[in-house]
Amino acid sequence: MEPDAGMVREFGAELTQQEWADLARHGRPRRLRAGASLFTEGSHSEAVVVVISGRVKIFTSAEDGAEVVLAVRGPGALLGELAAIDQQPHSASVRSLEPVEVVTVGLREFTAFLQANPRTMWLLMRILVNRLRDADRKRIEFGVHDTLNRVARRLVELVDRFGESTESGIMITLPLTQDELASWVGASREAVTKALRTLRASGYVRTQRRMITVVDIEGLRRQAR
């Protein structure tokens, strides 16, 4: 299994220079602190958001109030597009994991942008299909793979998307807590802690507070299969 197989880059990263200039012309730049709310589950919105820098988490709330992380998005990510398309309330919340820069574009302006740039409609469709396939893969994971395998898969995904090469390995600087990682993996915090301990003992990773360094990426990929 290759976690990045078929991965499509984020919407903003796929735009041409002219397309991006056209979209940004209709938008409003904003800077948000870590922990800022961009969208709230169940609310209506009048805009979509494109992430320029920084990373956000997409999550939903369980009946007991616990957060369930669905995805992590970074630069170029388009947020709120489903609500923009079907005019329904947001199906999930979005919160910044670190300081972020974004461009907010009103729904009317975003619709006009898509109509004026037909290529971007196909681009948006490809990204939505890719996310649907990714959601299907993760649902299968929950049914057939144990926690250790799922943790390894999420770490490989984070390496492929956000990893920073250093002399000691590939650093994942995403400020996820173990509780957030556990909810993303679909396991208890204790089970994820045990899985990380196993990966450390195998020599695949080193861990520090809110930071993981992958020292044997090929070994971690084998564990993720």
Backbone as CSV, one residue per row, in Angstrom:
resi,resn,N_x,N_y,N_z,CA_x,CA_y,CA_z,C_x,C_y,C_z
1,MET,0.851,-1.199,0.000,0.000,0.000,0.000,0.880,1.240,0.000
2,GLU,0.590,2.194,-0.896,1.287,3.477,-0.924,0.296,4.545,-0.518
3,PRO,0.386,5.104,0.702,-0.587,6.075,1.164,-0.753,7.271,0.261
4,ASP,0.283,7.619,-0.526,0.176,8.803,-1.363,-0.217,8.465,-2.794
5,ALA,-0.582,7.193,-3.025,-0.939,6.787,-4.373,-2.138,7.585,-4.871
6,GLY,-1.985,8.174,-6.054,-3.084,8.920,-6.642,-3.379,10.238,-5.961
7,MET,-2.489,10.677,-5.084,-2.770,11.899,-4.335,-2.787,13.115,-5.252
8,VAL,-3.844,13.895,-5.156,-3.960,15.129,-5.916,-3.542,16.294,-5.029
9,ARG,-2.778,17.211,-5.588,-2.385,18.369,-4.800,-3.596,19.204,-4.445
10,GLU,-3.438,20.045,-3.436,-4.552,20.871,-2.987,-4.960,21.865,-4.083
11,PHE,-6.199,22.339,-3.967,-6.815,23.185,-4.991,-5.942,24.389,-5.346
12,GLY,-5.521,25.138,-4.342,-4.744,26.339,-4.600,-3.428,26.069,-5.294
13,ALA,-2.822,24.909,-4.984,-1.540,24.558,-5.581,-1.673,24.163,-7.046
14,GLU,-2.893,23.802,-7.476,-3.129,23.385,-8.860,-3.507,24.545,-9.766
15,LEU,-3.811,25.710,-9.189,-4.227,26.849,-10.003,-3.041,27.443,-10.758
16,THR,-3.313,27.930,-11.969,-2.280,28.667,-12.686,-2.116,30.035,-12.025
17,GLN,-1.048,30.721,-12.400,-0.805,32.041,-11.828,-1.960,32.987,-12.134
18,GLN,-2.494,32.915,-13.357,-3.601,33.783,-13.728,-4.875,33.402,-12.971
19,GLU,-5.142,32.098,-12.816,-6.328,31.650,-12.084,-6.254,32.076,-10.625
20,TRP,-5.075,31.944,-10.053,-4.926,32.344,-8.651,-5.130,33.854,-8.493
21,ALA,-4.580,34.638,-9.425,-4.747,36.087,-9.355,-6.223,36.458,-9.470
22,ASP,-6.952,35.739,-10.318,-8.386,36.000,-10.498,-9.146,35.663,-9.218
23,LEU,-8.812,34.535,-8.596,-9.497,34.159,-7.357,-9.157,35.117,-6.219
24,ALA,-7.871,35.425,-6.064,-7.441,36.282,-4.962,-8.017,37.693,-5.089
25,ARG,-8.258,38.126,-6.310,-8.808,39.466,-6.541,-10.192,39.620,-5.906
26,HIS,-10.908,38.511,-5.792,-12.250,38.545,-5.207,-12.246,38.195,-3.722
27,GLY,-11.066,37.918,-3.167,-11.007,37.444,-1.788,-10.495,38.472,-0.804
28,ARG,-10.532,38.085,0.452,-10.039,38.944,1.534,-9.002,38.172,2.343
29,PRO,-7.754,38.641,2.399,-6.723,37.933,3.169,-6.948,38.089,4.669
30,ARG,-6.645,37.044,5.402,-6.800,37.068,6.865,-5.650,36.297,7.496
31,ARG,-5.262,36.720,8.680,-4.296,35.996,9.504,-5.010,35.532,10.766
32,LEU,-4.879,34.253,11.093,-5.563,33.686,12.245,-4.566,33.015,13.168
33,ARG,-4.831,33.112,14.449,-3.965,32.484,15.452,-4.210,30.983,15.503
34,ALA,-3.319,30.258,16.157,-3.522,28.827,16.399,-4.765,28.636,17.257
35,GLY,-5.579,27.661,16.896,-6.796,27.388,17.651,-7.999,28.187,17.199
36,ALA,-7.844,28.984,16.143,-8.966,29.790,15.645,-9.936,28.912,14.865
37,SER,-11.218,29.208,14.990,-12.255,28.465,14.279,-12.503,29.096,12.919
38,LEU,-12.467,28.275,11.859,-12.754,28.758,10.513,-14.196,28.441,10.129
39,PHE,-14.656,27.237,10.472,-16.032,26.832,10.240,-16.504,26.011,11.430
40,THR,-17.803,26.032,11.678,-18.381,25.240,12.758,-19.425,24.288,12.180
41,GLU,-19.339,23.043,12.587,-20.275,22.019,12.129,-21.719,22.462,12.374
42,GLY,-22.547,22.320,11.351,-23.951,22.666,11.472,-24.290,24.096,11.125
43,SER,-23.275,24.938,10.960,-23.529,26.343,10.635,-23.585,26.550,9.128
44,HIS,-24.206,27.644,8.715,-24.206,28.044,7.310,-23.081,29.048,7.094
45,SER,-22.583,29.086,5.892,-21.490,29.996,5.589,-21.758,30.718,4.286
46,GLU,-21.192,31.897,4.160,-21.322,32.684,2.944,-20.007,32.778,2.188
47,ALA,-19.049,31.885,2.529,-17.728,31.995,1.900,-17.016,30.649,1.894
48,VAL,-16.034,30.540,1.019,-15.070,29.452,1.073,-13.737,30.055,1.496
49,VAL,-12.827,29.190,1.924,-11.529,29.654,2.413,-10.427,28.860,1.718
50,VAL,-9.381,29.543,1.288,-8.191,28.897,0.739,-7.039,29.154,1.708
51,VAL,-6.378,28.088,2.124,-5.256,28.213,3.053,-3.995,28.621,2.276
52,ILE,-3.356,29.686,2.730,-2.108,30.148,2.107,-0.905,29.553,2.837
53,SER,-0.914,29.601,4.144,0.167,29.013,4.930,-0.410,28.492,6.238
54,GLY,0.296,27.537,6.828,-0.178,26.933,8.062,-1.079,25.735,7.779
55,ARG,-1.502,25.054,8.870,-2.287,23.844,8.713,-3.491,23.869,9.640
56,VAL,-4.532,23.187,9.203,-5.785,23.150,9.943,-6.236,21.707,10.103
57,LYS,-7.096,21.482,11.083,-7.699,20.149,11.217,-9.189,20.257,10.937
58,ILE,-9.715,19.226,10.308,-11.143,19.102,10.050,-11.666,18.017,10.980
59,PHE,-12.714,18.328,11.713,-13.187,17.370,12.713,-14.688,17.485,12.895
60,THR,-15.255,16.443,13.476,-16.654,16.445,13.842,-16.746,16.106,15.323
61,SER,-17.911,16.318,15.905,-18.083,16.057,17.335,-18.971,14.840,17.543
62,ALA,-18.506,13.921,18.398,-19.287,12.741,18.739,-20.405,13.126,19.706
63,GLU,-21.306,12.185,19.964,-22.429,12.472,20.851,-21.983,12.859,22.254
64,ASP,-20.835,12.302,22.687,-20.341,12.624,24.028,-19.519,13.910,24.050
65,GLY,-19.443,14.599,22.897,-18.709,15.848,22.831,-17.260,15.715,22.415
66,ALA,-16.769,14.478,22.306,-15.378,14.265,21.916,-15.160,14.628,20.453
67,GLU,-13.981,15.167,20.154,-13.646,15.510,18.778,-13.166,14.274,18.027
68,VAL,-13.603,14.134,16.792,-13.134,13.070,15.913,-12.468,13.730,14.714
69,VAL,-11.150,13.627,14.631,-10.405,14.259,13.544,-10.648,13.487,12.253
70,LEU,-11.022,14.208,11.207,-11.298,13.596,9.906,-10.142,13.787,8.929
71,ALA,-9.464,14.909,9.016,-8.387,15.192,8.071,-7.559,16.357,8.565
72,VAL,-6.382,16.476,7.989,-5.508,17.627,8.214,-5.207,18.228,6.850
73,ARG,-5.355,19.517,6.720,-5.112,20.196,5.454,-4.044,21.271,5.631
74,GLY,-3.337,21.543,4.531,-2.263,22.528,4.573,-2.380,23.560,3.472
75,PRO,-1.268,24.201,3.123,-1.283,25.265,2.120,-1.939,24.824,0.813
76,GLY,-2.796,25.683,0.287,-3.502,25.382,-0.947,-4.867,24.764,-0.749
77,ALA,-5.166,24.315,0.472,-6.421,23.620,0.728,-7.612,24.550,0.544
78,LEU,-8.652,24.025,-0.085,-9.922,24.734,-0.227,-10.866,24.186,0.833
79,LEU,-11.430,25.072,1.647,-12.290,24.677,2.758,-13.689,25.259,2.563
80,GLY,-14.697,24.482,2.937,-16.068,24.959,2.838,-16.682,24.775,1.471
81,GLU,-16.012,23.997,0.602,-16.499,23.857,-0.768,-17.783,23.037,-0.856
82,LEU,-17.966,22.059,0.034,-19.185,21.251,-0.030,-20.413,22.095,0.294
83,ALA,-20.303,22.906,1.348,-21.413,23.790,1.702,-21.668,24.811,0.605
84,ALA,-20.609,25.191,-0.099,-20.779,26.144,-1.203,-21.525,25.502,-2.362
85,ILE,-21.287,24.208,-2.586,-21.905,23.523,-3.716,-23.371,23.191,-3.451
86,ASP,-23.657,22.634,-2.267,-25.036,22.165,-2.026,-25.869,23.106,-1.156
87,GLN,-25.255,24.205,-0.687,-25.979,25.200,0.110,-26.512,24.620,1.425
88,GLN,-25.874,23.571,1.912,-26.274,22.940,3.164,-25.329,23.378,4.291
89,PRO,-25.711,23.144,5.559,-24.811,23.485,6.664,-23.510,22.685,6.579
90,HIS,-22.485,23.211,7.190,-21.196,22.517,7.205,-21.318,21.172,7.913
91,SER,-20.746,20.139,7.311,-20.804,18.793,7.882,-19.689,18.541,8.885
92,ALA,-18.766,19.482,9.026,-17.657,19.335,9.969,-17.145,20.717,10.359
93,SER,-16.361,20.750,11.411,-15.728,21.993,11.867,-14.292,22.047,11.377
94,VAL,-13.750,23.254,11.284,-12.355,23.450,10.884,-11.710,24.404,11.879
95,ARG,-10.544,24.014,12.386,-9.829,24.845,13.354,-8.339,24.840,13.004
96,SER,-7.684,25.959,13.183,-6.260,26.062,12.869,-5.424,25.333,13.916
97,LEU,-4.437,24.581,13.449,-3.499,23.891,14.345,-2.324,24.781,14.713
98,GLU,-2.115,25.823,13.949,-1.014,26.767,14.144,-1.444,28.072,13.489
99,PRO,-0.685,29.148,13.632,-1.064,30.374,12.932,-1.185,30.128,11.436
100,VAL,-2.239,30.644,10.829,-2.474,30.418,9.407,-2.770,31.736,8.698
101,GLU,-2.477,31.745,7.415,-2.891,32.822,6.523,-3.879,32.225,5.533
102,VAL,-4.984,32.886,5.332,-6.015,32.378,4.429,-6.552,33.513,3.564
103,VAL,-7.249,33.127,2.511,-8.019,34.063,1.702,-9.463,33.596,1.744
104,THR,-10.364,34.475,2.140,-11.783,34.178,2.206,-12.471,34.745,0.966
105,VAL,-13.237,33.898,0.283,-13.913,34.292,-0.954,-15.412,34.042,-0.794
106,GLY,-16.226,35.049,-1.016,-17.670,34.900,-0.921,-18.194,33.846,-1.887
107,LEU,-19.301,33.189,-1.526,-19.836,32.116,-2.359,-20.198,32.609,-3.757
108,ARG,-20.790,33.778,-3.842,-21.166,34.317,-5.155,-19.926,34.542,-6.003
109,GLU,-18.894,35.112,-5.396,-17.654,35.367,-6.126,-16.958,34.054,-6.509
110,PHE,-17.020,33.061,-5.621,-16.381,31.780,-5.917,-17.097,31.081,-7.071
111,THR,-18.417,31.120,-7.055,-19.190,30.531,-8.152,-18.866,31.212,-9.475
112,ALA,-18.777,32.528,-9.448,-18.434,33.274,-10.659,-17.034,32.908,-11.139
113,PHE,-16.107,32.709,-10.210,-14.738,32.307,-10.566,-14.744,30.962,-11.288
114,LEU,-15.496,29.987,-10.750,-15.552,28.667,-11.376,-16.150,28.752,-12.775
115,GLN,-17.185,29.552,-12.928,-17.842,29.677,-14.227,-16.950,30.379,-15.249
116,ALA,-16.155,31.308,-14.772,-15.251,32.034,-15.670,-13.999,31.232,-15.997
117,ASN,-13.725,30.203,-15.179,-12.529,29.376,-15.372,-12.941,27.901,-15.362
118,PRO,-13.489,27.404,-16.495,-14.040,26.044,-16.526,-13.057,24.962,-16.095
119,ARG,-11.768,25.161,-16.355,-10.784,24.147,-15.958,-10.815,23.901,-14.461
120,THR,-11.090,24.960,-13.699,-11.076,24.810,-12.246,-12.250,23.983,-11.742
121,MET,-13.335,23.900,-12.526,-14.442,23.032,-12.139,-14.008,21.574,-12.164
122,TRP,-13.285,21.198,-13.232,-12.766,19.835,-13.313,-11.735,19.589,-12.224
123,LEU,-10.932,20.588,-11.925,-9.956,20.461,-10.858,-10.653,20.215,-9.522
124,LEU,-11.697,20.982,-9.243,-12.450,20.800,-8.010,-13.074,19.411,-7.968
125,MET,-13.590,18.927,-9.088,-14.188,17.600,-9.134,-13.148,16.524,-8.833
126,ARG,-11.968,16.654,-9.418,-10.897,15.676,-9.173,-10.533,15.633,-7.699
127,ILE,-10.433,16.796,-7.076,-10.057,16.842,-5.666,-11.137,16.215,-4.802
128,LEU,-12.401,16.495,-5.104,-13.497,15.911,-4.329,-13.537,14.401,-4.493
129,VAL,-13.310,13.906,-5.708,-13.275,12.459,-5.941,-12.113,11.832,-5.181
130,ASN,-10.970,12.502,-5.202,-9.802,11.998,-4.483,-10.077,11.896,-2.990
131,ARG,-10.764,12.896,-2.438,-11.083,12.869,-1.015,-12.077,11.754,-0.703
132,LEU,-13.009,11.512,-1.618,-13.962,10.418,-1.431,-13.241,9.081,-1.430
133,ARG,-12.311,8.892,-2.352,-11.531,7.653,-2.384,-10.715,7.487,-1.102
134,ASP,-10.138,8.598,-0.633,-9.353,8.540,0.595,-10.231,8.163,1.780
135,ALA,-11.440,8.713,1.841,-12.367,8.363,2.924,-12.738,6.885,2.862
136,ASP,-12.927,6.352,1.650,-13.232,4.929,1.496,-12.071,4.075,1.988
137,ARG,-10.831,4.471,1.645,-9.661,3.721,2.093,-9.583,3.690,3.619
138,LYS,-9.864,4.829,4.230,-9.774,4.885,5.689,-10.872,4.051,6.348
139,ARG,-12.049,4.013,5.749,-13.106,3.165,6.305,-12.700,1.700,6.260
140,ILE,-12.040,1.298,5.169,-11.557,-0.076,5.066,-10.491,-0.344,6.127
141,GLU,-9.605,0.637,6.327,-8.562,0.485,7.345,-9.151,0.139,8.702
142,PHE,-10.215,0.848,9.092,-10.807,0.634,10.403,-11.315,-0.795,10.558
143,GLY,-11.707,-1.412,9.433,-12.257,-2.753,9.522,-11.231,-3.865,9.466
144,VAL,-10.086,-3.613,8.819,-9.158,-4.733,8.579,-7.757,-4.539,9.154
145,HIS,-7.436,-3.342,9.640,-6.082,-3.104,10.139,-6.106,-2.752,11.631
146,ASP,-5.052,-3.174,12.337,-4.985,-2.877,13.763,-4.444,-1.470,13.995
147,THR,-4.418,-1.057,15.259,-4.005,0.309,15.584,-2.584,0.600,15.149
148,LEU,-1.661,-0.349,15.339,-0.268,-0.136,14.961,-0.163,0.186,13.475
149,ASN,-0.863,-0.581,12.653,-0.822,-0.350,11.213,-1.430,1.001,10.858
150,ARG,-2.544,1.350,11.493,-3.201,2.622,11.177,-2.348,3.811,11.603
151,VAL,-1.685,3.711,12.753,-0.788,4.788,13.174,0.355,4.938,12.175
152,ALA,0.931,3.824,11.736,2.021,3.875,10.755,1.547,4.524,9.462
153,ARG,0.323,4.213,9.049,-0.221,4.800,7.825,-0.393,6.309,7.955
154,ARG,-0.902,6.769,9.099,-1.074,8.212,9.270,0.286,8.915,9.306
155,LEU,1.277,8.285,9.911,2.598,8.911,9.963,3.219,8.982,8.572
156,VAL,3.053,7.928,7.768,3.556,7.968,6.393,2.846,9.064,5.604
157,GLU,1.551,9.191,5.806,0.792,10.256,5.132,1.328,11.630,5.522
158,LEU,1.618,11.826,6.813,2.127,13.113,7.271,3.533,13.377,6.740
159,VAL,4.346,12.326,6.639,5.681,12.482,6.057,5.570,12.921,4.608
160,ASP,4.702,12.246,3.856,4.559,12.563,2.429,4.036,13.975,2.205
161,ARG,3.187,14.452,3.099,2.559,15.758,2.893,3.291,16.890,3.593
162,PHE,3.820,16.639,4.792,4.358,17.734,5.591,5.769,17.483,6.129
163,GLY,6.388,16.374,5.736,7.697,16.027,6.295,8.791,17.003,5.917
164,GLU,9.698,17.264,6.855,10.846,18.147,6.627,12.120,17.351,6.863
165,SER,12.942,17.232,5.828,14.175,16.456,5.935,15.186,17.156,6.840
166,THR,15.774,16.392,7.753,16.826,16.900,8.638,17.969,15.883,8.652
167,GLU,19.051,16.232,9.315,20.187,15.313,9.387,19.837,14.034,10.128
168,SER,18.875,14.112,11.041,18.536,12.939,11.857,17.318,12.175,11.341
169,GLY,16.708,12.631,10.237,15.544,11.935,9.711,14.546,12.917,9.117
170,ILE,13.318,12.476,8.977,12.252,13.310,8.435,11.358,13.752,9.579
171,MET,11.308,15.046,9.806,10.596,15.585,10.955,9.159,15.934,10.586
172,ILE,8.229,15.470,11.430,6.826,15.852,11.306,6.563,16.890,12.381
173,THR,6.449,18.131,11.977,6.315,19.218,12.953,4.863,19.597,13.205
174,LEU,3.936,18.862,12.611,2.524,19.168,12.802,2.170,19.077,14.280
175,PRO,1.607,20.144,14.863,1.364,20.164,16.310,0.096,19.421,16.715
176,LEU,0.039,18.117,16.404,-1.082,17.278,16.828,-0.795,16.704,18.209
177,THR,-1.762,16.734,19.086,-1.629,16.051,20.359,-1.865,14.556,20.146
178,GLN,-1.504,13.740,21.131,-1.767,12.311,21.009,-3.261,12.037,21.009
179,ASP,-4.030,12.861,21.705,-5.489,12.698,21.673,-6.021,12.939,20.266
180,GLU,-5.501,13.965,19.580,-5.938,14.257,18.218,-5.519,13.151,17.254
181,LEU,-4.283,12.670,17.410,-3.823,11.565,16.575,-4.680,10.326,16.815
182,ALA,-5.015,10.073,18.075,-5.842,8.918,18.403,-7.220,9.017,17.758
183,SER,-7.829,10.199,17.793,-9.160,10.344,17.197,-9.080,10.215,15.687
184,TRP,-7.990,10.647,15.074,-7.801,10.510,13.633,-7.632,9.039,13.246
185,VAL,-6.888,8.316,14.074,-6.649,6.896,13.817,-7.883,6.053,14.125
186,GLY,-8.730,6.549,15.024,-9.908,5.792,15.431,-9.578,4.781,16.501
187,ALA,-8.755,5.201,17.481,-8.353,4.309,18.561,-8.233,5.128,19.843
188,SER,-8.054,4.433,20.958,-7.887,5.121,22.225,-6.498,5.740,22.313
189,ARG,-6.348,6.729,23.183,-5.042,7.353,23.381,-4.037,6.326,23.857
190,GLU,-4.479,5.426,24.732,-3.591,4.397,25.268,-3.085,3.476,24.156
191,ALA,-3.978,3.113,23.224,-3.578,2.231,22.126,-2.585,2.922,21.205
192,VAL,-2.773,4.217,20.956,-1.854,4.961,20.102,-0.501,5.124,20.794
193,THR,-0.520,5.384,22.102,0.732,5.478,22.858,1.515,4.168,22.757
194,LYS,0.812,3.058,22.865,1.454,1.734,22.750,2.017,1.531,21.348
195,ALA,1.267,1.952,20.329,1.739,1.801,18.952,2.993,2.635,18.712
196,LEU,3.013,3.875,19.215,4.202,4.718,19.054,5.396,4.116,19.792
197,ARG,5.131,3.513,20.939,6.212,2.847,21.684,6.797,1.703,20.856
198,THR,5.937,0.955,20.184,6.393,-0.150,19.337,7.198,0.369,18.154
199,LEU,6.749,1.448,17.547,7.472,2.025,16.416,8.825,2.574,16.842
200,ARG,8.885,3.130,18.053,10.180,3.587,18.585,11.113,2.408,18.811
201,ALA,10.589,1.336,19.414,11.402,0.157,19.707,11.912,-0.502,18.420
202,SER,11.139,-0.375,17.347,11.547,-0.942,16.064,12.571,-0.069,15.350
203,GLY,12.829,1.116,15.886,13.802,2.020,15.295,13.269,2.822,14.131
204,TYR,11.931,2.903,13.997,11.345,3.637,12.889,11.182,5.121,13.184
205,VAL,10.892,5.463,14.432,10.620,6.855,14.780,11.268,7.226,16.102
206,ARG,11.399,8.535,16.303,11.712,9.107,17.607,10.631,10.124,17.913
207,THR,10.232,10.227,19.151,9.139,11.139,19.491,9.572,12.128,20.559
208,GLN,9.052,13.342,20.410,9.154,14.384,21.414,7.774,15.000,21.542
209,ARG,7.611,15.930,22.456,6.302,16.538,22.640,5.836,17.203,21.349
210,ARG,4.695,16.721,20.814,4.081,17.245,19.600,5.028,17.246,18.403
211,MET,6.001,16.346,18.381,6.903,16.263,17.239,7.391,14.829,17.107
212,ILE,7.360,14.318,15.885,7.819,12.967,15.595,8.849,13.042,14.479
213,THR,9.963,12.350,14.652,10.982,12.262,13.616,11.037,10.831,13.119
214,VAL,10.848,10.651,11.825,10.915,9.331,11.219,12.362,9.086,10.813
215,VAL,12.978,8.079,11.403,14.390,7.797,11.131,14.570,6.633,10.163
216,ASP,13.514,5.856,9.939,13.555,4.751,8.977,12.241,4.756,8.210
217,ILE,12.184,5.562,7.148,10.930,5.720,6.408,10.553,4.437,5.689
218,GLU,11.534,3.693,5.176,11.186,2.456,4.469,10.634,1.418,5.434
219,GLY,11.196,1.349,6.638,10.663,0.438,7.640,9.240,0.831,8.034
220,LEU,9.014,2.145,8.153,7.673,2.630,8.507,6.686,2.321,7.369
221,ARG,7.118,2.463,6.127,6.236,2.135,5.002,5.883,0.648,5.009
222,ARG,6.852,-0.199,5.330,6.557,-1.638,5.398,5.528,-1.917,6.491
223,GLN,5.650,-1.239,7.620,4.703,-1.413,8.704,3.306,-0.925,8.296
224,ALA,3.263,0.056,7.398,1.993,0.638,6.978,1.272,-0.198,5.926
225,ARG,1.915,-1.233,5.398,1.277,-2.035,4.341,0.193,-2.925,4.939
